[in-house]
Amino acid sequence: MKNIDHQLRPQAPMKLLNVQMQLHNFFLYLLLLGFGLAFGITLSFYLKDISFNFQLNQFPVLNPLPNTTSSFSLVSTTPPPPPPFRVLTKKNKGRVGLTDFLRVPNASHDMREDEMLWRASMVPQVRDFPFKRVPKVAFLFLTRGPLALAPLWELFFKGHEGLYSIYVHSDPSFNGTVPENSVFYGRRIPSKEVAWGKFSMVEAERRLLANALLDFSNQRFVLLSESCIPLYNFTTVYQYLVGSTQTFIEVYDFPGGVGRGRYNSRMMPTISLAQWRKGSQWVEMDRHLAIQVVSDRKYYPIFKRYCRGSCYSDEHYLPTFAHIKFSRKNSNRTLTWADWSRGGPHPYRFGRVDVTVDLLKSLRNYGQCVYNGRPSDICHLFARKFSSDALDRLLRFAPKVMGF
């Protein structure tokens, strides 16, 4: 037995060694298996990504559909085009600084109307301007053709560059030219056909305002006709307007056929008969009101749809809009005088024989009006209607009476 036991004893360490080696191999196999699984999973995701990108590159990149429920969208890698009013130069190399942003587009720009109205409606929330700003008065001329009284206005503007800006909306069929040395040169805005007295006049007024609003320095806006003349020199007009806290839109409630009789009941409930107003289409307003006019999406569409036929929106839209939105700020009077004393649908037109020193003085000393809540001797800054044959006498008397 001892010999047998002695022979068996060396086999025990060998068995223990074999068990240890088997365990070692088992754990090695597990490690290799785990590494293989990890490598296989990683390689699988990598191959899927390559396959997806390869398939994506086989087709043109599409813009995402609106209201898509997909968890991802295919976005073009090409940067979007800059806004139409962005100015890029070699100097700034694509960077748009404050100077470029404030640069005023040419009057004959190529912006679409919706683009122009959108830009004109911008309002800075910070009141303090980060640049030196000299307030300017924008003179907006609505004409059929040439501005016949332009030489008189040339005298009016002379020597006051930087304090005014000019915009002219004429009929698209007019192709006349303006001398390069004129203050009206290059001031004609892109225009559409205007039917005098119909709704398109309001559209023309909004175009003029929108173009003028592109210049941040314009703070007061005067709408004038081709037959208007100034009654005072530029300094007086400028100080009167820039120093005013009011807007000058004639507003009154007229019960007759040319007043309330033009109201369309289909304007309810947005505009009621009690809110309906009438007034002159030749107005003056500040920048805040001008922005509200070009941004109006509530009352303007109602007028465009229902003020037709015998309804002359140029005599009702701005008066009604100002009455509803800005009645406390508005002076309820126009700054443009006209002679309605002789009856008829239009004011009297002054010709050559009518223009005298006494006439011009009488227009300036019309009476007493309210200005900034106080009595003022200046009631009107402009007058109409004056024909082209009155120009020579206006040029003769203007330096003496108006102080040009």
Stockholm file with secondary structure:
# STOCKHOLM 1.0

chainA/1-404         MKNIDHQLRPQAPMKLLNVQMQLHNFFLYLLLLGFGLAFGITLSFYLKDISFNFQLNQFPVLNPLPNTTSSFSLVSTTPPPPPPFRVLTKKNKGRVGLTDFLRVPNASHDMREDEMLWRASMVPQVRDFPFKRVPKVAFLFLTRGPLALAPLWELFFKGHEGLYSIYVHSDPSFNGTVPENSVFYGRRIPSKEVAWGKFSMVEAERRLLANALLDFSNQRFVLLSESCIPLYNFTTVYQYLVGSTQTFIEVYDFPGGVGRGRYNSRMMPTISLAQWRKGSQWVEMDRHLAIQVVSDRKYYPIFKRYCRGSCYSDEHYLPTFAHIKFSRKNSNRTLTWADWSRGGPHPYRFGRVDVTVDLLKSLRNYGQCVYNGRPSDICHLFARKFSSDALDRLLRFAPKVMGF
#=GR chainA/1-404 SS CHHHHHHHTTHHHHHHHHHHHHHHHHHHHHHHHHHHHHHHHHHHHHHHHHHHHHHHHTSCCCCCCTTCCCSCCCCCSSCCCCCTTCCCCTTTTTCCCHHHHHCCCCTTCCCCHHHHHHHHTCCCSCCSCSSCCCCEEEEEEECSSCCTTHHHHHHHHTTCTTSEEEEEECCTTCCCCCCTTSTTTTCBCCCCCCCTTSTHHHHHHHHHHHHHHTSTTEEEEEEEETTCEESSCHHHHHHHHHTCSSBBCCCBCCCSTTTGGGCCGGGTTTSCGGGCCBCCSCCEEEHHHHHHHHHCCSSHHHHHHHCCTTCCGGGTHHHHHHHHHHTTTBCSCCSEECCCTTCSSSCCCBCGGGCCHHHHHHHHTCCCEEETTEEESCCCSEECCBCGGGHHHHHHHHHHHTCC
#=GC SS_cons         CHHHHHHHTTHHHHHHHHHHHHHHHHHHHHHHHHHHHHHHHHHHHHHHHHHHHHHHHTSCCCCCCTTCCCSCCCCCSSCCCCCTTCCCCTTTTTCCCHHHHHCCCCTTCCCCHHHHHHHHTCCCSCCSCSSCCCCEEEEEEECSSCCTTHHHHHHHHTTCTTSEEEEEECCTTCCCCCCTTSTTTTCBCCCCCCCTTSTHHHHHHHHHHHHHHTSTTEEEEEEEETTCEESSCHHHHHHHHHTCSSBBCCCBCCCSTTTGGGCCGGGTTTSCGGGCCBCCSCCEEEHHHHHHHHHCCSSHHHHHHHCCTTCCGGGTHHHHHHHHHHTTTBCSCCSEECCCTTCSSSCCCBCGGGCCHHHHHHHHTCCCEEETTEEESCCCSEECCBCGGGHHHHHHHHHHHTCC
//
